[in-house]
Amino acid sequence: MSQMLSMVVPVVLLIGWATRSRYGLVLVTGVSGAASAAVTAGVWLVGRWSDADRWPGVVGLFELAGLLLLVVLTLRAEDGRACAAAVWTVGGAVSLWLSRFAFASGPEFVLTLFGFGATFSLPAVLIGLYLRGLDEGRRSAVAEARRAQRLELAHDLHDFVAHDVSGMVAQAQAGAYLAAVDPVRAVAMFERIEQAGQRALASLDRTVQLLRTEEGTGRSPQPGIAELTEVTERFTASGGPGVLLELPDQPVPREVSGTVHRIVVEALTNVRRHAQGARRIEVRARCGGDWLELTVMNDGLASDPAGQPRRGGGSGLPGLAARVEALGGTFEAGANEQVAWCVTVRLPLAGREQPERPVPPTRTGTGVRERSR
């Protein structure tokens, strides 16, 4: 009869494992531990096993392995008082398991039981807690990555969509006037408005698609210095002032290149919004030593008080300043004695494993693109 009791816990473990999705892992673990302790008490009443009873011993080893595995899985997946109670129940059952055999009795045997339980239960508890810590760290890293990605997407919307939309507004205002005095030029102006609207819609579509995708895969490479020629050409063609564009002719790291592109786009957008009287814009990016120095200047009248950075009106400049500081650079924006507004940035040229080379020098609308010496 006592040997038949050795099959009770394995059966309970199999049934519990099959129904864990319905009742929960904590309940399965607690019931299995209680069943093991009950079997031990039953063996005490019916008769303890001897050294000759090998079958109950072999089955008992599988029973211990199953209980300890439940402890690991429960601590990894669950938390709270119910989880602690279930683990304590299993730990007590494991400690009492050795008392099913008639080895000895007395205080020394009690100490042996505690040592036996600690030897098997403590490693299982530590492994379970360690695995739970790894899972929580992984979830935290994923959540932080998704948060950073959403912030990046928000910056994309501000930098690129706002640039195109502001250009559409400026061209629409000019087109309303040209429609009455020069219909041919008005038609060309409205075609450029259509192209800018399509670019803005494409940026919105990409952003929405990335937000819908759980892992955010498939994101296209971000534009960099090489695309600034096209940006300035579109800016001038949409009625903006001439842009003098000077770019470096040496490799630039991708992160630095993308940051420079963002800063120039934001600066041009701010010129269209806040310095509509500007007649000339200078964009100069020069590499000196281990640093890239970028300056964007315009001669228009700023809408903010002189010498005060325009940081309260939007999130563009503060976001760019944070990005530059994250790369280890410096960011300054404000009026000075020579121009109405100037943005000055210094970025470290660290890590050029995957550099981006700008396109050869070309002319951009009414402005000129030069190579820095």
C-alpha positions as CSV (number, residue, x, y, z in Angstrom):
1,M,0.0,0.0,0.0
2,S,2.8,2.4,0.8
3,Q,4.4,1.8,-2.5
4,M,1.2,2.6,-4.3
5,L,1.3,6.0,-2.7
6,S,4.4,6.9,-4.6
7,M,2.3,7.2,-7.8
8,V,0.0,9.8,-6.4
9,V,2.1,12.9,-6.9
10,P,3.3,12.0,-10.5
11,V,-0.3,11.6,-11.5
12,V,-1.2,15.0,-9.8
13,L,1.8,16.6,-11.7
14,L,0.6,15.3,-15.0
15,I,-3.0,16.4,-14.5
16,G,-1.8,19.8,-13.2
17,W,0.5,20.4,-16.1
18,A,-2.2,19.6,-18.5
19,T,-4.6,22.0,-16.9
20,R,-2.1,24.8,-16.0
21,S,-3.6,27.2,-18.6
22,R,-7.0,26.9,-17.0
23,Y,-6.2,27.0,-13.3
24,G,-2.9,28.8,-13.4
25,L,0.7,27.8,-12.6
26,V,0.5,29.0,-9.0
27,L,-2.5,26.7,-8.1
28,V,-0.9,23.7,-9.8
29,T,2.3,24.2,-7.9
30,G,0.5,24.7,-4.6
31,V,-1.7,21.6,-5.1
32,S,1.3,19.5,-6.2
33,G,3.2,20.5,-3.1
34,A,0.3,19.8,-0.8
35,A,-0.2,16.4,-2.5
36,S,3.4,15.5,-1.9
37,A,3.2,16.5,1.8
38,A,0.0,14.4,2.1
39,V,1.7,11.4,0.5
40,T,4.5,11.7,3.0
41,A,2.0,11.8,5.9
42,G,0.3,8.7,4.4
43,V,3.6,6.8,4.2
44,W,4.2,7.6,7.9
45,L,0.8,6.1,8.8
46,V,1.0,3.0,6.5
47,G,4.6,2.2,6.8
48,R,7.8,3.8,5.8
49,W,9.9,2.5,2.9
50,S,13.1,0.6,3.3
51,D,16.3,0.3,1.4
52,A,14.8,-2.6,-0.6
53,D,11.9,-0.5,-1.9
54,R,13.7,0.8,-5.0
55,W,10.6,1.4,-7.1
56,P,9.2,4.1,-4.8
57,G,12.6,5.7,-4.6
58,V,13.0,6.0,-8.4
59,V,9.5,7.4,-8.8
60,G,10.2,9.7,-5.9
61,L,13.2,11.2,-7.7
62,F,11.0,12.0,-10.7
63,E,8.5,13.5,-8.2
64,L,11.2,15.8,-6.8
65,A,12.3,16.8,-10.2
66,G,8.8,17.7,-11.2
67,L,8.2,19.7,-8.0
68,L,11.4,21.7,-8.4
69,L,10.7,22.4,-12.0
70,L,7.3,23.8,-11.0
71,V,9.1,26.1,-8.5
72,V,11.4,27.5,-11.2
73,L,8.5,28.1,-13.7
74,T,6.3,29.6,-11.0
75,L,8.9,32.1,-9.7
76,R,9.8,33.0,-13.3
77,A,6.2,33.7,-14.4
78,E,4.3,34.8,-11.2
79,D,4.7,37.0,-8.2
80,G,2.8,37.9,-5.0
81,R,1.7,36.1,-1.8
82,A,0.0,33.2,-3.6
83,C,3.2,32.5,-5.5
84,A,5.2,32.6,-2.2
85,A,2.8,30.3,-0.5
86,A,2.9,27.7,-3.3
87,V,6.7,27.8,-3.3
88,W,6.9,27.4,0.5
89,T,4.5,24.4,0.2
90,V,6.7,22.7,-2.3
91,G,9.8,23.5,-0.3
92,G,8.3,21.9,2.8
93,A,7.2,18.9,0.8
94,V,10.7,18.4,-0.7
95,S,12.2,18.6,2.8
96,L,9.8,16.0,4.2
97,W,10.3,13.6,1.2
98,L,13.4,12.0,2.8
99,S,11.3,11.1,5.9
100,R,9.4,8.5,3.8
101,F,12.4,6.2,4.3
102,A,13.1,4.5,7.7
103,F,16.7,5.7,7.8
104,A,16.9,7.2,11.3
105,S,15.0,9.3,13.8
106,G,15.7,11.9,16.4
107,P,17.0,15.5,16.3
108,E,19.9,14.6,13.9
109,F,17.4,13.3,11.4
110,V,15.4,16.6,11.6
111,L,18.5,18.5,10.7
112,T,19.1,16.1,7.9
113,L,15.7,16.9,6.5
114,F,16.3,20.6,6.6
115,G,19.6,20.2,4.9
116,F,18.1,18.0,2.2
117,G,15.3,20.4,1.5
118,A,17.6,23.4,1.4
119,T,20.0,21.6,-1.0
120,F,17.3,21.0,-3.5
121,S,14.9,23.9,-3.0
122,L,17.3,26.8,-2.7
123,P,18.9,26.4,-6.2
124,A,15.5,26.0,-7.8
125,V,14.3,29.3,-6.1
126,L,17.4,31.1,-7.2
127,I,17.1,29.9,-10.7
128,G,13.5,30.9,-10.9
129,L,14.2,34.4,-9.5
130,Y,17.2,34.8,-11.9
131,L,15.1,33.9,-14.9
132,R,12.3,36.3,-13.8
133,G,14.9,39.1,-13.5
134,L,16.1,38.4,-17.0
135,D,12.5,38.4,-18.3
136,E,11.8,41.7,-16.6
137,G,15.0,43.3,-17.9
138,R,14.1,42.1,-21.4
139,R,10.6,43.6,-21.2
140,S,12.0,46.8,-19.8
141,A,14.5,47.0,-22.7
142,V,11.8,46.4,-25.3
143,A,9.5,49.0,-23.7
144,E,12.3,51.5,-23.7
145,A,13.2,50.7,-27.3
146,R,9.6,51.2,-28.3
147,R,9.4,54.5,-26.4
148,A,12.5,55.7,-28.1
149,Q,11.2,54.6,-31.5
150,R,8.0,56.5,-31.0
151,L,9.9,59.6,-30.0
152,E,12.0,59.3,-33.1
153,L,8.9,59.0,-35.2
154,A,7.4,62.1,-33.5
155,H,10.6,63.9,-34.5
156,D,10.3,62.6,-38.0
157,L,6.8,64.0,-38.3
158,H,7.9,67.4,-37.0
159,D,11.1,67.6,-39.1
160,F,9.9,66.4,-42.4
161,V,6.1,66.7,-42.5
162,A,6.2,70.2,-41.0
163,H,8.8,71.2,-43.5
164,D,6.7,70.1,-46.5
165,V,3.4,71.6,-45.1
166,S,5.0,74.9,-44.4
167,G,6.3,75.0,-47.9
168,M,2.8,74.2,-49.2
169,V,1.4,77.1,-47.2
170,A,4.0,79.5,-48.6
171,Q,3.5,78.4,-52.2
172,A,-0.3,78.5,-51.8
173,Q,-0.1,82.1,-50.7
174,A,2.1,83.0,-53.7
175,G,-0.1,80.9,-56.0
176,A,-3.2,82.8,-55.1
177,Y,-1.5,86.0,-56.2
178,L,0.1,84.5,-59.4
179,A,-3.3,83.1,-60.5
180,A,-4.4,86.6,-61.3
181,V,-1.3,88.1,-62.8
182,D,0.6,85.0,-64.3
183,P,-1.5,81.9,-64.7
184,V,1.4,79.9,-66.3
185,R,3.6,80.4,-63.3
186,A,0.6,79.7,-61.0
187,V,0.1,76.3,-62.6
188,A,3.8,75.4,-62.0
189,M,3.4,76.6,-58.4
190,F,0.4,74.4,-57.8
191,E,2.2,71.5,-59.2
192,R,5.0,72.0,-56.6
193,I,2.3,72.2,-54.0
194,E,1.0,68.8,-55.1
195,Q,4.4,67.3,-55.0
196,A,5.0,68.7,-51.5
197,G,1.6,67.3,-50.4
198,Q,2.5,63.9,-51.8
199,R,5.8,63.9,-49.9
200,A,4.0,64.8,-46.7
201,L,1.4,62.1,-47.2
202,A,4.2,59.6,-47.8
203,S,5.9,60.5,-44.6
204,L,2.6,60.2,-42.7
205,D,1.9,56.8,-44.3
206,R,5.4,55.5,-43.3
207,T,5.0,56.8,-39.7
208,V,1.5,55.3,-39.3
209,Q,2.7,52.0,-40.7
210,L,5.6,51.9,-38.3
211,L,3.3,52.7,-35.4
212,R,1.0,49.8,-36.4
213,T,3.9,47.4,-36.6
214,E,4.6,45.8,-33.3
215,E,8.4,45.5,-33.8
216,G,8.8,48.6,-36.0
217,T,10.7,46.6,-38.6
218,G,11.2,47.7,-42.2
219,R,12.1,51.3,-41.4
220,S,13.9,52.9,-44.4
221,P,17.3,54.5,-43.9
222,Q,17.0,58.1,-42.7
223,P,18.2,60.9,-45.0
224,G,21.6,62.5,-44.4
225,I,23.9,65.1,-45.7
226,A,23.7,63.8,-49.3
227,E,20.0,64.7,-49.4
228,L,20.5,68.4,-48.4
229,T,21.1,69.5,-52.0
230,E,17.6,68.3,-52.9
231,V,16.1,69.9,-49.7
232,T,17.6,73.3,-50.5
233,E,16.6,73.1,-54.1
234,R,13.0,72.5,-53.1
235,F,13.1,75.2,-50.5
236,T,14.3,77.8,-53.1
237,A,11.9,76.6,-55.8
238,S,9.0,77.0,-53.4
239,G,9.6,80.7,-53.1
240,G,12.2,80.7,-50.3
241,P,15.4,82.8,-50.4
242,G,18.6,81.6,-52.0
243,V,20.7,79.1,-50.0
244,L,24.4,79.0,-49.9
245,L,25.2,75.3,-49.1
246,E,28.7,74.2,-48.1
247,L,29.2,70.6,-47.2
248,P,32.3,68.6,-46.3
249,D,33.9,66.3,-48.8
250,Q,35.1,63.7,-46.3
251,P,33.3,60.7,-44.8
252,V,30.8,61.6,-42.0
253,P,29.3,59.0,-39.6
254,R,25.6,58.1,-40.3
255,E,24.3,59.5,-37.0
256,V,26.1,62.8,-37.5
257,S,24.9,63.0,-41.1
258,G,21.3,62.3,-40.1
259,T,21.5,64.9,-37.3
260,V,22.9,67.5,-39.7
261,H,20.1,66.8,-42.1
262,R,17.5,67.3,-39.3
263,I,19.0,70.5,-38.1
264,V,19.1,72.0,-41.6
265,V,15.5,71.0,-42.3
266,E,14.3,72.5,-39.0
267,A,16.3,75.7,-39.6
268,L,14.8,76.2,-43.1
269,T,11.3,75.5,-41.7
270,N,11.9,78.1,-39.0
271,V,13.0,80.6,-41.6
272,R,9.8,80.2,-43.6
273,R,7.8,80.5,-40.4
274,H,9.6,83.2,-38.4
275,A,11.8,85.1,-40.8
276,Q,9.8,85.6,-44.0
277,G,11.8,88.7,-44.8
278,A,15.1,86.7,-45.2
279,R,16.9,87.2,-48.5
280,R,19.8,84.9,-48.0
281,I,20.6,81.7,-46.0
282,E,24.0,80.2,-45.4
283,V,24.4,76.6,-44.5
284,R,28.0,75.6,-43.8
285,A,29.2,72.2,-42.6
286,R,32.9,71.9,-42.1
287,C,35.1,69.1,-40.6
288,G,38.0,70.1,-38.5
289,G,40.0,67.5,-36.6
290,D,37.5,65.3,-34.8
291,W,34.6,67.7,-35.0
292,L,32.0,68.7,-37.5
293,E,30.9,72.4,-37.2
294,L,27.6,73.3,-38.7
295,T,26.2,76.9,-38.9
296,V,22.9,77.9,-40.4
297,M,22.4,81.7,-40.7
298,N,19.8,83.9,-42.2
299,D,19.4,87.7,-42.6
300,G,15.7,87.9,-41.9
301,L,14.0,89.6,-39.0
302,A,13.3,87.2,-36.2
303,S,9.9,87.3,-34.6
304,D,11.3,86.7,-31.1
305,P,13.2,89.3,-29.0
306,A,16.8,89.6,-30.0
307,G,19.2,87.3,-28.4
308,Q,16.5,85.0,-27.0
309,P,16.3,81.5,-28.5
310,R,12.9,80.5,-29.9
311,R,12.3,77.5,-27.7
312,G,8.9,78.1,-26.4
313,G,7.0,77.9,-29.7
314,G,7.5,74.3,-30.5
315,S,9.5,71.1,-30.0
316,G,11.9,71.4,-32.9
317,L,14.9,73.2,-31.4
318,P,14.7,71.5,-27.9
319,G,14.4,68.1,-29.6
320,L,17.4,68.8,-31.8
321,A,19.4,70.1,-28.9
322,A,18.7,66.9,-27.0
323,R,19.8,64.8,-29.9
324,V,23.0,66.8,-30.4
325,E,23.8,66.5,-26.7
326,A,23.2,62.7,-26.8
327,L,25.9,62.5,-29.5
328,G,28.3,64.5,-27.3
329,G,28.0,67.8,-29.2
330,T,26.9,71.3,-28.5
331,F,23.9,73.2,-29.8
332,E,23.3,77.0,-29.8
333,A,20.6,79.0,-31.5
334,G,19.9,82.8,-31.3
335,A,20.5,86.2,-32.8
336,N,23.9,87.8,-33.1
337,E,25.4,91.1,-34.4
338,Q,25.8,90.0,-38.0
339,V,22.7,88.1,-38.8
340,A,19.1,87.9,-37.6
341,W,19.4,84.3,-36.5
342,C,22.1,81.7,-36.3
343,V,22.2,78.0,-35.4
344,T,25.6,76.7,-34.4
345,V,26.3,73.0,-33.8
346,R,29.5,71.0,-33.0
347,L,29.3,67.3,-33.4
348,P,32.1,64.8,-32.7
349,L,33.2,62.7,-35.6
350,A,33.7,59.5,-33.5
351,G,33.3,56.1,-35.1
352,R,33.4,56.2,-38.9
353,E,32.9,52.5,-39.5
354,Q,29.9,53.1,-41.8
355,P,30.5,56.7,-43.2
356,E,28.2,58.5,-45.5
357,R,29.8,60.3,-48.4
358,P,28.1,63.4,-49.8
359,V,27.4,63.8,-53.5
360,P,29.8,65.9,-55.6
361,P,29.4,69.7,-55.5
362,T,26.5,71.1,-57.5
363,R,24.5,74.3,-57.8
364,T,21.2,74.5,-55.9
365,G,18.7,76.9,-57.3
366,T,19.8,80.5,-56.6
367,G,22.2,79.3,-54.0
368,V,25.6,77.6,-54.5
369,R,26.8,74.4,-53.0
370,E,30.5,74.4,-52.2
371,R,33.0,72.0,-50.8
372,S,34.7,72.9,-47.6
373,R,38.4,73.1,-47.7
